[in-house]
Amino acid sequence: MPTGNKKSEAKVYEQVASFLKEKIATGEIKIGEAIYSENVLCQKLGVSRTSVRKAVRQLVGENILISRQGAGSFVKGVGQGFIHNAICLCNYVGRSLHVNIADTFYQDIIRGVEAEVNRRKKSFVVFSDLGTTTDLAGRMDHIECDGLLVDPNLLRSGGGVDQLKKIAPNIVAYDANPGEVDIPCVCPDYRSGFEQILEHTGADRLGKSFFMITQYESGVREAVEAVAADNGLAAPVCCDYLANLSFDAAKHVDHYPLVFESLSAAIAEHGIPELIVATNGNVAAKVLTALKQKAIMVPEDISVVALNGMHIATMTDPPIAALNVDSFELGKLAVAFLFELIENKTAERIRYLPVTFLPRASLRWK
């Protein structure tokens, strides 16, 4: 290609740009892949580095390529291919309440997301302290991305999926419950987890009813109810202690009195059960305190387990038997699932994270 004067120089970089567009159109360079290096293009086309750089800048301006310092230039796609600009992890405002030594569950999700995104050499953006999907839309008006990882609490608090889909074509809700969100989600395998609990305790020992203390989580309750039915058990007595509060109102009240009242009413109606299943370690810790206040001893009178231990489960007296949910791995799984959706490699709506049961001193049975 000639490189003599400014006019011919302009034609040269336009020809380089056309060459790259052709390779992308034919699939020789695929969405998400790096284009040829400067050296390869110079040798292949017989052009200068200046022409190659001008061509790349032109394609970046046309939204065809994205350049990453130290990594090269990649085929971006137009809202349909690989994550080209960012994975955006959208955290609900309430998560900031959990930043303490007893609970790093949500911080570990972010760490897992970041680790998996970095492994794939993609960009990563976090939006925290969001109250509604409207807040998210307002803060993302300057960002293009092919994928969102969304805290399901955003959907509970206001806004909707349609608004999210205007932001990005591919969305995964992390730590979500199937049936509660109308988008693909990743969640711990609570069904398998409760099966492990019954294997350890023995379903035959639950001759009396057992209680389940929940916070809105209908998907978790359904998983436990299904396993109970499979094992010939009556459905649990479910105490949704936040049932009479809106999601936003629940952020501003002390949960312990609500747990105590809900548990007291269930015991008054059904008697003391053999087992109480709490949806997470924080709720289970409140249950322990409520039982002590009622002079019901754990594990002598009753057993308590948590479906998501969190770190607090090891700090109580007695320590709480719990499912180990590795939230770091949950974050990685959410990213992997999102990439498969973007690449049209799966039509699944749910991806489950395996869990393991950790027996502790809150169990009467060994």
C-alpha positions as CSV (number, residue, x, y, z in Angstrom):
1,M,0.0,0.0,0.0
2,P,1.4,3.5,-0.8
3,T,2.3,5.8,2.1
4,G,3.7,8.8,0.2
5,N,1.6,11.9,1.1
6,K,-1.1,12.9,3.5
7,K,-3.9,12.0,1.0
8,S,-2.5,8.5,0.4
9,E,-1.8,8.1,4.1
10,A,-5.5,8.7,4.7
11,K,-6.4,6.1,2.1
12,V,-4.0,3.6,3.7
13,Y,-5.5,3.7,7.2
14,E,-9.0,3.5,5.7
15,Q,-7.9,0.4,3.8
16,V,-6.6,-1.1,7.1
17,A,-9.9,-0.3,8.7
18,S,-11.8,-1.9,5.8
19,F,-9.5,-5.0,6.1
20,L,-10.3,-5.4,9.8
21,K,-14.0,-4.9,9.2
22,E,-14.0,-7.6,6.6
23,K,-12.2,-10.1,8.9
24,I,-14.8,-9.3,11.6
25,A,-17.7,-9.7,9.2
26,T,-16.5,-13.1,8.0
27,G,-15.9,-14.3,11.5
28,E,-12.2,-14.7,11.2
29,I,-11.9,-12.3,14.1
30,K,-14.8,-13.0,16.5
31,I,-16.6,-10.8,19.0
32,G,-14.6,-10.6,22.1
33,E,-11.3,-11.6,20.5
34,A,-8.3,-9.4,20.0
35,I,-7.5,-8.1,16.5
36,Y,-4.1,-8.7,15.0
37,S,-1.2,-7.0,16.7
38,E,0.4,-3.9,15.2
39,N,3.4,-5.9,14.1
40,V,1.3,-8.5,12.3
41,L,-0.8,-5.9,10.6
42,C,2.2,-3.9,9.5
43,Q,3.8,-7.1,8.0
44,K,0.6,-8.5,6.6
45,L,-0.5,-5.2,4.8
46,G,2.9,-3.5,4.3
47,V,1.8,-0.4,6.2
48,S,3.2,1.8,8.9
49,R,2.3,1.7,12.6
50,T,0.8,5.2,12.2
51,S,-1.7,3.9,9.6
52,V,-2.5,0.9,11.9
53,R,-3.1,3.2,14.9
54,K,-5.3,5.6,12.9
55,A,-7.4,2.6,11.7
56,V,-7.8,1.3,15.2
57,R,-8.9,4.7,16.5
58,Q,-11.4,5.0,13.7
59,L,-12.9,1.6,14.6
60,V,-13.0,2.5,18.2
61,G,-14.9,5.6,17.3
62,E,-17.3,3.6,15.2
63,N,-18.0,1.4,18.3
64,I,-16.6,-1.7,16.6
65,L,-13.4,-2.1,18.7
66,I,-12.4,-1.3,22.3
67,S,-8.8,-0.8,23.2
68,R,-7.4,-1.8,26.6
69,Q,-4.1,-0.5,27.7
70,G,-1.5,-3.3,27.9
71,A,-3.9,-5.9,26.4
72,G,-4.7,-4.8,22.9
73,S,-7.8,-4.0,20.9
74,F,-10.8,-6.2,20.9
75,V,-14.0,-6.7,18.8
76,K,-16.8,-5.1,20.7
77,G,-20.0,-6.1,18.9
78,V,-23.1,-4.0,19.1
79,G,-25.0,-4.9,22.2
80,Q,-25.1,-8.6,21.2
81,G,-21.7,-10.1,21.7
82,F,-19.1,-10.5,24.4
83,I,-19.0,-8.1,27.4
84,H,-17.1,-5.3,25.7
85,N,-17.0,-2.4,28.1
86,A,-17.9,-3.6,31.5
87,I,-19.7,-6.1,33.7
88,C,-21.7,-3.9,36.1
89,L,-22.4,-5.4,39.5
90,C,-25.4,-3.5,40.9
91,N,-25.6,-3.6,44.7
92,Y,-28.7,-2.6,46.7
93,V,-28.3,0.2,49.2
94,G,-29.1,-2.2,52.1
95,R,-26.0,-4.2,51.5
96,S,-24.0,-1.4,53.1
97,L,-25.6,-2.4,56.4
98,H,-23.8,-5.7,56.3
99,V,-20.2,-4.4,56.3
100,N,-19.0,-5.8,59.6
101,I,-16.8,-8.6,61.0
102,A,-19.7,-11.0,61.3
103,D,-20.8,-10.9,57.7
104,T,-18.6,-10.6,54.7
105,F,-21.1,-12.5,52.5
106,Y,-21.8,-9.7,50.1
107,Q,-18.2,-8.4,50.0
108,D,-17.1,-11.9,49.0
109,I,-19.6,-12.0,46.1
110,I,-18.0,-8.8,44.8
111,R,-14.5,-10.3,45.2
112,G,-15.6,-13.4,43.3
113,V,-17.1,-11.4,40.5
114,E,-14.0,-9.3,40.3
115,A,-11.7,-12.4,40.2
116,E,-13.7,-14.1,37.4
117,V,-13.9,-10.9,35.3
118,N,-10.2,-10.3,35.7
119,R,-9.5,-13.9,34.7
120,R,-11.3,-13.2,31.5
121,K,-9.5,-9.9,31.0
122,K,-12.7,-7.8,31.0
123,S,-13.6,-4.6,32.7
124,F,-15.6,-4.4,35.9
125,V,-17.7,-1.7,37.4
126,V,-19.6,-1.7,40.7
127,F,-22.6,0.5,41.5
128,S,-23.5,0.4,45.2
129,D,-26.0,2.2,47.4
130,L,-28.8,1.9,44.8
131,G,-32.3,2.2,46.1
132,T,-34.2,1.3,42.9
133,T,-33.7,0.4,39.2
134,T,-34.4,4.0,38.4
135,D,-31.3,5.0,40.5
136,L,-29.3,2.5,38.4
137,A,-30.6,3.9,35.1
138,G,-29.6,7.4,36.2
139,R,-26.1,6.4,37.1
140,M,-25.5,4.3,34.0
141,D,-26.5,6.8,31.3
142,H,-22.8,7.2,30.3
143,I,-21.8,3.5,30.3
144,E,-22.3,0.8,27.7
145,C,-22.2,-2.8,28.7
146,D,-23.5,-6.1,27.5
147,G,-24.1,-7.6,30.9
148,L,-25.5,-6.7,34.4
149,L,-25.2,-8.7,37.6
150,V,-28.1,-7.4,39.7
151,D,-28.9,-7.6,43.4
152,P,-32.5,-9.0,43.5
153,N,-33.3,-6.6,46.2
154,L,-33.3,-3.9,43.6
155,L,-36.4,-5.5,42.1
156,R,-38.1,-5.8,45.5
157,S,-37.6,-2.2,46.3
158,G,-39.0,-0.6,43.1
159,G,-38.6,-0.4,39.4
160,G,-38.6,-3.5,37.2
161,V,-37.0,-5.8,34.8
162,D,-38.0,-3.8,31.7
163,Q,-36.0,-0.9,33.0
164,L,-33.0,-3.1,33.5
165,K,-33.3,-4.5,29.9
166,K,-33.0,-0.9,28.6
167,I,-29.6,-0.7,30.2
168,A,-28.2,-4.1,29.0
169,P,-29.6,-7.0,27.0
170,N,-28.2,-9.7,29.4
171,I,-29.0,-9.7,33.1
172,V,-28.3,-12.2,35.9
173,A,-29.6,-11.8,39.4
174,Y,-27.1,-13.1,42.0
175,D,-28.1,-14.7,45.3
176,A,-31.6,-14.8,44.0
177,N,-34.5,-17.2,44.5
178,P,-36.1,-19.0,41.5
179,G,-39.7,-17.9,41.1
180,E,-39.1,-14.5,42.7
181,V,-37.3,-12.8,39.8
182,D,-38.2,-12.8,36.1
183,I,-34.6,-12.9,34.9
184,P,-31.9,-15.6,34.9
185,C,-30.5,-16.1,38.4
186,V,-27.8,-17.9,40.3
187,C,-28.6,-19.2,43.8
188,P,-27.3,-21.7,46.4
189,D,-28.8,-25.2,46.0
190,Y,-31.0,-25.0,49.1
191,R,-32.9,-28.2,48.0
192,S,-29.7,-30.2,48.1
193,G,-28.7,-28.4,51.3
194,F,-31.9,-29.3,53.2
195,E,-31.5,-32.9,51.9
196,Q,-28.1,-33.0,53.6
197,I,-29.6,-31.6,56.8
198,L,-32.2,-34.4,56.8
199,E,-29.6,-37.0,56.1
200,H,-27.6,-35.9,59.1
201,T,-30.5,-35.4,61.5
202,G,-32.7,-38.2,60.2
203,A,-36.2,-37.3,58.9
204,D,-37.7,-39.9,61.2
205,R,-36.6,-37.8,64.2
206,L,-38.8,-34.9,63.1
207,G,-42.0,-36.5,64.4
208,K,-43.4,-33.1,65.4
209,S,-43.6,-30.1,63.1
210,F,-40.6,-28.0,62.3
211,F,-40.5,-24.3,61.9
212,M,-39.0,-22.2,59.2
213,I,-38.1,-18.5,59.9
214,T,-37.9,-16.5,56.7
215,Q,-37.4,-13.0,55.3
216,Y,-39.6,-12.9,52.2
217,E,-37.7,-15.8,50.6
218,S,-40.5,-17.8,48.9
219,G,-38.1,-19.7,46.7
220,V,-36.1,-21.0,49.7
221,R,-39.3,-22.0,51.4
222,E,-40.5,-23.9,48.4
223,A,-37.2,-25.8,48.2
224,V,-37.5,-26.9,51.8
225,E,-41.2,-27.8,51.5
226,A,-40.4,-30.0,48.4
227,V,-37.7,-31.9,50.3
228,A,-40.0,-32.3,53.3
229,A,-42.7,-33.7,51.1
230,D,-40.3,-36.1,49.4
231,N,-39.3,-37.4,52.9
232,G,-42.9,-37.8,54.1
233,L,-42.8,-34.8,56.4
234,A,-45.5,-32.2,57.0
235,A,-44.8,-28.8,55.5
236,P,-42.9,-26.5,57.9
237,V,-44.7,-23.9,59.9
238,C,-43.4,-20.8,58.1
239,C,-42.9,-17.7,60.1
240,D,-42.2,-14.8,57.7
241,Y,-41.5,-12.2,60.3
242,L,-41.4,-9.4,57.8
243,A,-44.7,-10.4,56.1
244,N,-46.5,-7.2,57.3
245,L,-43.8,-4.8,56.2
246,S,-42.8,-3.5,52.8
247,F,-39.3,-4.2,51.8
248,D,-38.3,-0.6,52.2
249,A,-39.9,-0.3,55.6
250,A,-38.0,-3.4,56.8
251,K,-34.7,-1.6,56.4
252,H,-35.6,0.9,59.1
253,V,-36.8,-1.4,62.0
254,D,-35.1,-3.6,64.5
255,H,-35.7,-7.2,63.3
256,Y,-35.2,-8.9,66.7
257,P,-38.6,-8.0,68.2
258,L,-40.3,-9.2,65.0
259,V,-38.5,-12.5,65.1
260,F,-39.4,-12.9,68.8
261,E,-43.1,-12.2,68.2
262,S,-43.3,-14.4,65.2
263,L,-41.6,-17.3,66.9
264,S,-43.7,-16.9,70.1
265,A,-46.9,-17.0,68.2
266,A,-45.9,-20.2,66.3
267,I,-44.9,-21.9,69.6
268,A,-48.1,-20.9,71.2
269,E,-50.1,-22.4,68.4
270,H,-48.0,-25.5,67.5
271,G,-45.9,-26.2,70.5
272,I,-42.1,-26.4,70.6
273,P,-40.8,-28.1,67.4
274,E,-37.9,-30.5,67.1
275,L,-36.1,-28.2,64.6
276,I,-36.1,-24.6,63.5
277,V,-34.7,-23.8,60.1
278,A,-33.6,-20.1,59.6
279,T,-32.9,-18.8,56.2
280,N,-29.5,-17.4,57.2
281,G,-27.0,-17.0,60.0
282,N,-28.1,-13.6,61.0
283,V,-31.7,-14.7,61.4
284,A,-30.6,-17.9,63.2
285,A,-28.6,-15.8,65.7
286,K,-31.8,-13.9,66.5
287,V,-33.7,-17.1,66.9
288,L,-31.1,-18.3,69.5
289,T,-31.6,-15.1,71.5
290,A,-35.4,-15.4,71.3
291,L,-35.3,-19.0,72.5
292,K,-33.0,-18.2,75.4
293,Q,-35.4,-15.4,76.4
294,K,-38.2,-17.9,76.4
295,A,-36.1,-20.4,78.5
296,I,-35.9,-22.9,75.7
297,M,-32.4,-24.4,75.5
298,V,-30.5,-25.2,72.4
299,P,-29.7,-28.0,71.7
300,E,-31.2,-29.6,74.8
301,D,-34.8,-28.7,73.9
302,I,-34.6,-27.9,70.3
303,S,-32.2,-27.8,67.3
304,V,-31.5,-24.8,65.1
305,V,-29.9,-24.8,61.7
306,A,-29.2,-22.0,59.2
307,L,-29.6,-22.4,55.4
308,N,-26.8,-19.9,54.9
309,G,-24.4,-19.8,57.7
310,M,-22.5,-16.6,57.1
311,H,-19.6,-16.0,59.5
312,I,-21.9,-15.1,62.5
313,A,-23.0,-18.7,62.7
314,T,-19.6,-19.6,64.2
315,M,-19.7,-16.8,66.8
316,T,-22.9,-17.7,68.6
317,D,-23.3,-19.8,71.7
318,P,-23.8,-22.5,70.7
319,P,-22.3,-22.3,67.2
320,I,-25.1,-22.8,64.6
321,A,-25.2,-25.8,62.3
322,A,-25.4,-24.4,58.8
323,L,-25.1,-24.8,55.1
324,N,-21.8,-23.5,53.9
325,V,-22.5,-21.1,51.0
326,D,-19.3,-20.0,49.4
327,S,-20.3,-16.5,48.2
328,F,-16.9,-16.0,46.5
329,E,-17.7,-18.9,44.3
330,L,-21.3,-17.6,43.9
331,G,-19.9,-14.4,42.4
332,K,-17.7,-16.4,40.0
333,L,-20.6,-18.6,39.0
334,A,-22.7,-15.5,38.3
335,V,-20.1,-14.1,35.9
336,A,-19.7,-17.5,34.1
337,F,-23.4,-17.8,33.7
338,L,-23.7,-14.2,32.3
339,F,-21.0,-14.9,29.8
340,E,-22.8,-18.0,28.5
341,L,-26.0,-16.0,28.1
342,I,-24.2,-13.3,26.2
343,E,-22.5,-15.8,23.9
344,N,-25.9,-17.6,23.4
345,K,-24.4,-20.8,24.8
346,T,-27.3,-21.6,27.1
347,A,-31.0,-21.1,27.4
348,E,-31.1,-22.0,31.1
349,R,-32.8,-19.6,33.6
350,I,-31.2,-20.9,36.8
351,R,-27.7,-21.9,37.8
352,Y,-27.2,-23.5,41.2
353,L,-24.2,-23.3,43.5
354,P,-23.5,-26.6,45.4
355,V,-23.5,-26.3,49.2
356,T,-22.3,-28.4,52.0
357,F,-23.7,-29.0,55.5
358,L,-21.6,-28.1,58.5
359,P,-22.9,-29.8,61.7
360,R,-22.3,-27.7,64.9
361,A,-23.4,-27.7,68.5
362,S,-26.9,-26.2,67.8
363,L,-28.0,-29.7,66.7
364,R,-29.4,-32.1,69.3
365,W,-28.5,-35.1,67.0
366,K,-25.0,-36.0,66.1
